[in-house]
Amino acid sequence: MGQQEKVATSLAGAVSEDISASLAPVDAELARRYPGDPGTRQPVHTVYVPGDVFAADTIRSWGDQALAALDEHAPDAASLAEALGLSGELAAPVYDRVRAKLEREPIEDLRVDFEDGYGGRGDAEEDAHAARAARLINEAYAQGTAAPYMGIRMKCMEAAVRDRGIRTLDVFLTGLIETGGLPGGLVLTLPKVTYTEQVTAMVRLLEEFEKARGLDAGRIGFEIQIETSQSILAADGTAAVARMIDAADGRATGLHYGTFDYSACLGVSAAYQASDHPAADHAKAVMQVAAAGTGVRVSDGSTNVLPVGTTEKVHDAWRLHYGLTRRALARAYYQGWDMHPGHLPTRYAAVFAFYREGFEQAAARLSAYANHAGGDVMDEPATAKALSGYLLRGIDCGALDTAEVARLTGLTRADLDGFASPRRGDLTATAK
């Protein structure tokens, strides 16, 4: 052994203690504002169904319609691969998994819509539809036929529809309580948020409901839908969406980009309103930075080009949707909207191809990191977090199997969770 080094210091211990004391408020603020990702499953999409259309068989009907579209327009792996430009290596596993997904779990997140997709109706009619939505959702969870996440999109907090939106939310939540309780996968969406005060009002509304029904404080969260320019850039030039997250007081679960309302708000012509427009990219980039580290997740919007008609037209729409979905995934927008059953095949094809084509490389890198094996890439803890998050998202949606991930990484699901959420344990705890 070499000579033992003499260790000397110059600062008194009180210096470190004083600095720590001075930074204690900052430590607490960081923990409050930036708790990190919640570690729960994020759905790959949200499906919107108008309140008057939603029925007990909606989820199964969408799956069956999507399968019928595949049967008619891409009856085998080769035809889907040709339509979308999938590699030969990916064609069969992606196609087989898409069909299996549509049979097993066609919708991951469903929102019964009482806003734009529903329109204005008489109070008695909307009351009845809201109560029915609550009953059907609870029945679906009880019967095991529900999507992992379900809820409603109410009308916004603007003056013209505010009272109606509040009443619909009250009817819906009360209906859930009285027909079985609030399901674990409950999600609410507040649309067309323009001012931070509207978020504050939503928080107060949920607080009052929790008090009225004896629920734990903070039990009910909600998504903020970004559909106006004012929600991105406030009049004073600051990022309003960051203040909205803070105003939600820990209840915000997601930021959802509204492609067409936001584009129209900026004056983008109808023919150019799309999720890959530069205006959309700017809005989502601001949303992404504002949400980073807060535990609030960002969702892309939708396309209004429907895959209907001849096979040629369906394939054109599928290629567009597939490309937009792949583009979003590369930009770390892991969720989007789907507006038609025909979008489901390409949603899952894009998601499954994204995770399967990068699976082996991600598994090898994470395995090398966990085993301190080195390699041609020098990864750090932050990269290990990203690699494990990638694999976990692939497992959650069905693109990857737990067994194949374990085989290539040598890691369990618990190990992956530890790397993805280092706050729950030392990053080195799973090193082999």
Summary of the structure (lengths in Angstrom):
residues: 432
radius of gyration: 23.6
end to end distance: 26.6
largest distance: 86.6
contacts: 1360
relative contact order: 0.10
helix: 56%
strand: 9%
